[in-house]
Amino acid sequence: MRPQAADRYRSQSSARRIVIISRDNTRTYTFSPLALFGGLTLFLAVSLGFLAATTYLVFRDDLFDLVRERNANMQQAYEDRIARLRSEIDRISSRQILDSVAMDEKVEKIMSAQRGIADRQRAVGELIDKARSIGLIDDNNTAVPADRQAALDPADVTGSINAYADAGRASLIDRQFDALTSAAGTAVVPKIDLRTADGKPDFKAISKHLASVDAEQAKAVEAIAEAANSRVDAAVEIISDAGLRVNVPEGPSDSEEAVGGPYIPIGGAQALATAMQEADQAFNRMAQVKAAAARLPLIRPLPGGGMTSNFGSRRDPFLGSLAFHAGIDFRSPTGTDIKPTAPGVVTVAGWSGGYGNLVEIDHGNGVTTRYGHMSRITARVGDRVTRDTVIGEVGSTGRSTGPHLHYETRVNGAPINPVNYINAGKKLANLLP
């Protein structure tokens, strides 16, 4: 046998074979002793290494502590980060809540201001209607200064918010702003910009706009108060010129002499409240002077009777010589009802010489009236009479040439021309309807 073949035979005989048979397939794997030894050695080394590592870990508890500490630190870091994020979220949420609350407060403030303006505007409207009903101002407002006539018809810029009370807050603000903007174009106040640079509603501008509406309403009320006080002053002057007197509180003076004091500005609403108070005082003065005038003999005793004799010097109808006539005479048929020219108390009711049947009425403050030549007296001494009370009937008793009424007005016993009172009454009727 050759040497090479012999070596190959020995090699094959010492090798190890692994045969795997699967149905019709047969596979054979051949491993040399060296390969088997190497594999076994590697397996033992890995096993020993795993065993050594396990033993090391078992006897090194501090490693587990280090791992746990590291995990704890990582968890704490995550929790801190989550806490910071939550804090940031809470801060943002709080800021949003504060902004929302601030927005609600601003909107509520504007709504409250508008409700106040609406209430005040209704009061101003009622005052204007009252002024027109008594003829203080007419439909063209000609009784007030030209620069204040437009203020008597202020535009309605209220009510726009309540109409959208069920809408969202942002929508509410926008619609309120739109309503105010559209109304500003027709209001007597100048149109102003009610938005900020970024297009959002400017609450300061809106508040200023509403205040300007109050200011315009205040001008309207001031105009009415001035007109009323002017009427009252004119009425008092008319009564005074007629020789009578009424006790009416003095109105505000326009004089700027000997005046002063610290400057304390007032807002639109307060200015309107002050103007309303002045208007109420003016109307109270008007009511007082009207009531006082109603207690004075300022009307004709016989509205349908013609005047036949004036007050003063005249020729006596019986003697033909000049004589003083202390009253005025009104022709009227016998039996015509006679009524007082003012309320009062009957002090004389009976025959009185040349007066014939006479009734005298005391109206207070020294003012009396006399009604002579009656055919019949229906009043009695002590009776309280009004302008609607029938005190007697026209006749021709006493020194009389025919049926008529002799009418006198006296102040503290001195006769005063009744025509002055009657004319004053006509003027007052136009001033104080």
C-alpha positions as CSV (number, residue, x, y, z in Angstrom):
1,M,0.0,0.0,0.0
2,R,1.2,3.4,-0.8
3,P,2.1,5.8,2.0
4,Q,-0.4,8.5,0.9
5,A,-3.3,6.1,0.8
6,A,-2.4,4.8,4.1
7,D,-2.5,8.3,5.7
8,R,-5.8,9.0,4.2
9,Y,-7.2,5.7,5.5
10,R,-6.0,6.4,9.0
11,S,-7.5,9.9,8.9
12,Q,-10.9,8.6,7.7
13,S,-10.9,5.9,10.3
14,S,-10.2,8.3,13.2
15,A,-12.8,10.9,12.0
16,R,-16.4,11.0,13.4
17,R,-19.4,11.0,11.1
18,I,-23.0,12.2,11.7
19,V,-25.6,10.8,9.4
20,I,-29.0,12.4,9.0
21,I,-31.6,10.5,7.1
22,S,-34.9,12.0,6.1
23,R,-37.1,9.8,4.0
24,D,-35.2,9.6,0.7
25,N,-32.5,12.1,1.6
26,T,-29.4,11.2,3.5
27,R,-26.9,13.7,4.7
28,T,-23.5,12.9,6.2
29,Y,-21.4,15.4,8.3
30,T,-17.9,14.4,9.2
31,F,-16.0,16.1,12.1
32,S,-12.4,15.6,12.8
33,P,-11.2,15.1,16.4
34,L,-9.7,18.5,16.4
35,A,-12.9,20.2,15.5
36,L,-14.8,18.2,18.2
37,F,-12.2,19.2,20.8
38,G,-12.3,22.8,19.8
39,G,-16.1,22.9,20.0
40,L,-16.1,21.2,23.3
41,T,-13.5,23.6,24.6
42,L,-15.6,26.6,23.5
43,F,-18.7,25.2,25.1
44,L,-16.9,24.7,28.4
45,A,-15.4,28.2,28.2
46,V,-18.8,29.8,27.6
47,S,-20.4,27.8,30.4
48,L,-17.6,28.7,32.8
49,G,-17.9,32.4,31.8
50,F,-21.7,32.4,32.3
51,L,-21.2,30.6,35.7
52,A,-18.6,33.1,36.7
53,A,-20.7,36.1,35.7
54,T,-23.7,34.7,37.5
55,T,-21.6,34.2,40.6
56,Y,-20.2,37.7,40.4
57,L,-23.6,39.2,40.1
58,V,-25.0,37.2,42.9
59,F,-22.3,38.3,45.3
60,R,-22.4,42.0,44.1
61,D,-25.6,43.5,45.5
62,D,-24.4,47.0,45.0
63,L,-24.8,46.5,41.2
64,F,-28.5,46.0,41.7
65,D,-28.6,49.1,43.9
66,L,-26.8,51.1,41.2
67,V,-29.3,49.8,38.6
68,R,-32.2,50.7,40.9
69,E,-30.7,54.1,41.6
70,R,-30.2,54.8,37.9
71,N,-33.8,53.7,37.2
72,A,-35.0,55.9,40.0
73,N,-33.1,58.8,38.7
74,M,-34.5,58.3,35.2
75,Q,-38.0,58.0,36.6
76,Q,-37.5,61.2,38.7
77,A,-36.2,63.0,35.7
78,Y,-39.3,62.0,33.7
79,E,-41.6,62.9,36.6
80,D,-39.8,66.3,36.9
81,R,-40.3,66.9,33.2
82,I,-43.9,65.9,33.4
83,A,-44.4,68.2,36.4
84,R,-42.8,71.1,34.5
85,L,-45.1,70.4,31.5
86,R,-48.1,70.3,33.8
87,S,-47.0,73.5,35.5
88,E,-46.7,75.2,32.1
89,I,-50.1,73.8,31.0
90,D,-51.6,75.1,34.3
91,R,-49.9,78.5,33.8
92,I,-51.3,78.7,30.3
93,S,-54.7,77.6,31.4
94,S,-54.7,80.1,34.3
95,R,-53.7,82.8,31.9
96,Q,-56.5,81.9,29.6
97,I,-58.9,81.8,32.5
98,L,-57.7,85.2,33.7
99,D,-58.0,86.6,30.2
100,S,-61.5,85.1,29.9
101,V,-62.5,86.6,33.3
102,A,-61.0,90.0,32.3
103,M,-62.9,89.8,29.0
104,D,-66.1,88.9,30.8
105,E,-65.6,91.8,33.2
106,K,-65.0,94.2,30.3
107,V,-68.1,93.0,28.4
108,E,-70.2,93.1,31.6
109,K,-69.0,96.6,32.2
110,I,-69.9,97.6,28.7
111,M,-73.3,95.9,29.0
112,S,-73.9,97.6,32.3
113,A,-73.0,100.9,30.7
114,Q,-75.4,100.3,27.9
115,R,-78.2,99.3,30.2
116,G,-77.6,102.5,32.1
117,I,-77.7,104.5,28.9
118,A,-80.9,102.8,27.9
119,D,-82.5,103.7,31.2
120,R,-81.3,107.2,31.1
121,Q,-82.3,107.6,27.5
122,R,-85.8,106.5,28.3
123,A,-85.9,109.1,31.1
124,V,-84.6,111.7,28.6
125,G,-87.2,110.7,26.1
126,E,-89.9,111.1,28.6
127,L,-88.6,114.5,29.6
128,I,-88.5,115.6,25.9
129,D,-92.1,114.3,25.4
130,K,-93.2,116.2,28.5
131,A,-91.4,119.4,27.3
132,R,-93.1,119.0,23.9
133,S,-96.5,118.3,25.5
134,I,-96.5,121.6,27.4
135,G,-95.1,123.5,24.4
136,L,-91.7,124.1,25.9
137,I,-90.2,122.8,22.7
138,D,-91.8,122.1,19.3
139,D,-91.1,119.4,16.8
140,N,-88.3,121.6,15.3
141,N,-86.8,122.3,18.7
142,T,-86.8,126.1,17.9
143,A,-87.1,126.9,21.6
144,V,-83.6,125.8,22.4
145,P,-80.2,127.1,21.2
146,A,-79.2,125.9,17.7
147,D,-76.1,124.1,18.9
148,R,-78.2,121.9,21.1
149,Q,-81.2,121.2,18.9
150,A,-79.6,118.0,17.5
151,A,-79.1,116.7,21.1
152,L,-82.8,116.5,21.6
153,D,-82.9,113.5,19.2
154,P,-79.9,111.3,20.2
155,A,-79.4,108.2,18.2
156,D,-80.2,104.9,19.9
157,V,-76.9,103.0,20.4
158,T,-78.3,100.7,23.1
159,G,-80.0,97.4,23.0
160,S,-77.4,95.8,20.7
161,I,-75.9,93.6,23.3
162,N,-79.0,92.1,24.9
163,A,-80.2,91.0,21.4
164,Y,-77.2,88.6,21.3
165,A,-77.2,87.5,24.9
166,D,-77.4,83.8,23.9
167,A,-74.5,84.0,21.5
168,G,-70.9,83.1,22.2
169,R,-68.8,85.6,24.1
170,A,-66.5,86.4,21.1
171,S,-69.5,86.7,18.8
172,L,-71.2,88.9,21.4
173,I,-68.3,91.3,21.5
174,D,-68.1,91.5,17.7
175,R,-71.8,92.0,17.2
176,Q,-71.8,94.6,20.0
177,F,-68.9,96.4,18.3
178,D,-70.7,96.3,14.9
179,A,-73.8,97.7,16.4
180,L,-72.0,100.5,18.0
181,T,-70.0,101.2,14.8
182,S,-73.1,101.4,12.7
183,A,-74.9,103.6,15.2
184,A,-72.0,105.9,15.5
185,G,-72.5,107.0,11.9
186,T,-76.0,108.4,12.7
187,A,-75.4,109.6,16.2
188,V,-74.9,113.2,17.1
189,V,-71.4,112.3,18.4
190,P,-68.6,112.0,15.8
191,K,-67.9,108.6,14.4
192,I,-64.8,107.1,16.1
193,D,-62.6,104.0,15.5
194,L,-63.8,101.3,18.0
195,R,-61.2,98.7,17.0
196,T,-57.6,98.2,17.9
197,A,-54.8,97.9,15.4
198,D,-55.2,94.1,15.3
199,G,-58.9,94.4,14.5
200,K,-60.2,93.5,18.0
201,P,-62.8,95.6,19.8
202,D,-61.3,98.6,21.7
203,F,-63.1,98.6,25.0
204,K,-61.6,102.0,25.9
205,A,-62.9,103.5,22.7
206,I,-66.3,101.9,23.2
207,S,-66.5,103.3,26.8
208,K,-65.5,106.7,25.5
209,H,-68.2,106.4,22.8
210,L,-70.8,105.5,25.3
211,A,-69.7,108.4,27.6
212,S,-70.1,110.8,24.6
213,V,-73.7,109.6,24.2
214,D,-74.3,110.5,27.9
215,A,-72.7,113.8,27.2
216,E,-75.1,114.5,24.3
217,Q,-78.1,113.4,26.3
218,A,-76.9,115.8,29.1
219,K,-76.8,118.6,26.5
220,A,-80.4,117.8,25.5
221,V,-81.6,117.9,29.1
222,E,-79.6,121.1,29.8
223,A,-81.4,122.7,26.8
224,I,-84.8,121.7,28.2
225,A,-83.9,122.9,31.7
226,E,-82.7,126.3,30.3
227,A,-85.9,126.6,28.3
228,A,-88.1,125.8,31.3
229,N,-86.2,128.2,33.6
230,S,-86.5,130.9,30.9
231,R,-90.3,130.3,30.8
232,V,-90.5,130.5,34.6
233,D,-88.5,133.7,34.8
234,A,-90.6,135.3,32.1
235,A,-93.8,134.2,33.8
236,V,-92.6,135.6,37.2
237,E,-91.7,138.9,35.4
238,I,-95.2,139.1,33.8
239,I,-96.9,138.5,37.2
240,S,-94.6,141.1,38.8
241,D,-95.3,143.7,36.2
242,A,-99.0,143.2,36.8
243,G,-98.4,144.2,40.4
244,L,-98.7,140.7,41.9
245,R,-96.2,138.4,43.6
246,V,-95.5,134.7,43.6
247,N,-93.1,132.7,45.8
248,V,-91.1,130.6,43.4
249,P,-87.5,129.3,44.1
250,E,-84.9,131.2,42.1
251,G,-83.4,129.4,39.1
252,P,-79.7,129.0,38.3
253,S,-77.9,132.3,37.6
254,D,-75.9,132.8,34.4
255,S,-73.7,135.4,36.0
256,E,-70.0,134.6,36.2
257,E,-69.2,137.4,38.6
258,A,-67.8,136.6,42.1
259,V,-67.7,132.8,41.5
260,G,-65.0,130.2,41.8
261,G,-63.9,127.0,43.5
262,P,-61.7,123.9,42.7
263,Y,-62.0,122.3,39.3
264,I,-63.6,118.9,39.7
265,P,-64.5,117.4,36.3
266,I,-67.5,115.1,36.1
267,G,-68.2,112.2,33.7
268,G,-70.9,111.9,31.1
269,A,-73.3,109.9,33.3
270,Q,-72.8,112.2,36.3
271,A,-73.2,115.2,34.0
272,L,-76.5,113.7,32.7
273,A,-77.6,113.1,36.3
274,T,-76.9,116.6,37.2
275,A,-78.7,117.9,34.1
276,M,-81.7,115.7,34.9
277,Q,-81.8,117.1,38.5
278,E,-81.7,120.7,37.1
279,A,-84.5,119.8,34.6
280,D,-86.6,118.4,37.5
281,Q,-86.0,121.6,39.5
282,A,-86.9,123.7,36.4
283,F,-90.2,121.7,35.9
284,N,-90.9,122.0,39.6
285,R,-90.5,125.8,39.4
286,M,-92.8,125.8,36.4
287,A,-95.4,123.8,38.2
288,Q,-95.1,126.1,41.2
289,V,-95.5,129.3,39.2
290,K,-98.4,127.7,37.3
291,A,-100.1,126.7,40.5
292,A,-99.5,130.2,41.9
293,A,-100.9,131.8,38.8
294,A,-104.0,129.6,39.0
295,R,-104.6,131.2,42.5
296,L,-104.5,134.7,41.0
297,P,-107.4,136.5,39.3
298,L,-105.9,136.5,35.8
299,I,-108.9,135.5,33.7
300,R,-112.1,137.3,32.5
301,P,-115.0,136.8,34.8
302,L,-117.5,136.6,31.9
303,P,-115.7,135.0,28.9
304,G,-118.5,135.8,26.5
305,G,-119.4,139.2,27.9
306,G,-118.3,142.4,26.1
307,M,-116.5,145.1,28.1
308,T,-118.6,148.4,28.3
309,S,-116.6,150.5,30.7
310,N,-112.8,150.7,31.5
311,F,-111.0,151.2,34.7
312,G,-110.1,154.7,35.8
313,S,-111.6,158.1,35.1
314,R,-114.9,158.3,33.2
315,R,-118.1,160.3,33.1
316,D,-120.6,159.1,35.7
317,P,-123.6,157.6,33.9
318,F,-126.0,159.3,36.4
319,L,-124.4,162.7,37.0
320,G,-122.4,163.2,33.8
321,S,-119.4,164.5,35.7
322,L,-115.9,162.9,35.8
323,A,-115.6,160.1,38.4
324,F,-113.3,157.3,39.2
325,H,-114.4,153.8,38.1
326,A,-112.7,151.2,40.3
327,G,-113.3,148.3,38.0
328,I,-114.5,147.3,34.6
329,D,-118.0,146.4,33.4
330,F,-119.1,143.4,31.3
331,R,-122.4,143.5,29.5
332,S,-124.4,140.2,29.8
333,P,-128.1,139.1,30.0
334,T,-129.7,139.0,33.4
335,G,-129.4,135.6,35.0
336,T,-126.0,134.7,33.4
337,D,-123.9,132.7,35.9
338,I,-121.0,134.4,37.5
339,K,-117.9,132.5,38.5
340,P,-114.8,133.7,40.4
341,T,-111.6,134.4,38.5
342,A,-109.5,132.6,41.1
343,P,-110.1,130.3,44.1
344,G,-110.6,131.9,47.5
345,V,-112.9,132.5,50.5
346,V,-116.1,134.6,50.3
347,T,-115.8,137.5,52.7
348,V,-118.9,139.6,51.5
349,A,-122.1,138.3,50.1
350,G,-125.0,140.7,50.2
351,W,-126.3,144.3,49.6
352,S,-123.6,146.9,49.5
353,G,-124.8,150.4,48.5
354,G,-124.0,151.4,44.9
355,Y,-122.7,147.9,44.2
356,G,-126.1,146.4,44.7
357,N,-125.8,142.8,45.4
358,L,-122.1,142.2,46.0
359,V,-119.8,139.3,46.5
360,E,-116.2,139.8,47.6
361,I,-113.6,137.0,47.6
362,D,-110.3,136.9,49.3
363,H,-107.6,135.1,47.3
364,G,-104.8,135.4,49.8
365,N,-101.7,137.6,50.0
366,G,-103.9,140.7,50.1
367,V,-105.6,140.1,46.7
368,T,-109.4,140.3,46.6
369,T,-112.0,140.6,43.8
370,R,-115.5,142.1,43.8
371,Y,-118.5,141.2,41.7
372,G,-121.4,143.8,41.8
373,H,-124.9,144.5,40.5
374,M,-125.9,140.8,40.8
375,S,-129.5,139.9,40.4
376,R,-129.1,136.9,42.7
377,I,-126.3,135.8,45.1
378,T,-125.8,132.0,45.5
379,A,-122.6,132.2,47.7
380,R,-122.4,132.7,51.4
381,V,-119.8,134.3,53.6
382,G,-117.1,131.7,54.5
383,D,-117.6,129.5,51.5
384,R,-114.5,128.2,49.8
385,V,-114.9,128.7,46.1
386,T,-113.0,127.7,42.9
387,R,-113.1,128.9,39.4
388,D,-115.9,126.5,38.7
389,T,-118.2,127.7,41.5
390,V,-121.3,129.8,40.6
391,I,-121.4,132.6,43.1
392,G,-124.4,134.5,41.6
393,E,-126.1,135.8,38.5
394,V,-125.8,138.9,36.4
395,G,-128.3,141.7,37.2
396,S,-128.7,145.5,37.5
397,T,-129.0,146.2,41.2
398,G,-127.5,149.3,42.8
399,R,-126.3,152.2,40.7
400,S,-126.7,150.5,37.3
401,T,-128.2,151.5,34.0
402,G,-128.7,147.9,32.8
403,P,-127.8,144.2,33.3
404,H,-124.0,143.9,33.6
405,L,-121.2,142.7,35.9
406,H,-119.1,145.2,37.7
407,Y,-115.7,143.5,38.4
408,E,-112.9,144.8,40.6
409,T,-109.4,143.6,41.6
410,R,-107.8,145.0,44.7
411,V,-104.4,144.5,46.4
412,N,-104.4,145.3,50.1
413,G,-107.6,147.2,49.6
414,A,-106.4,149.4,46.7
415,P,-108.1,148.9,43.3
416,I,-105.9,147.7,40.5
417,N,-106.8,147.8,36.8
418,P,-108.2,144.3,36.1
419,V,-107.2,144.5,32.5
420,N,-103.6,144.3,33.5
421,Y,-104.3,141.0,35.2
422,I,-106.3,139.7,32.3
423,N,-103.6,140.6,29.8
424,A,-101.0,139.0,32.1
425,G,-103.2,135.9,32.2
426,K,-103.2,135.7,28.4
427,K,-99.4,135.9,28.3
428,L,-99.1,133.2,31.0
429,A,-101.5,131.0,29.1
430,N,-99.0,130.9,26.2
431,L,-96.0,130.4,28.5
432,L,-97.6,127.9,30.9
433,P,-100.1,125.9,28.9
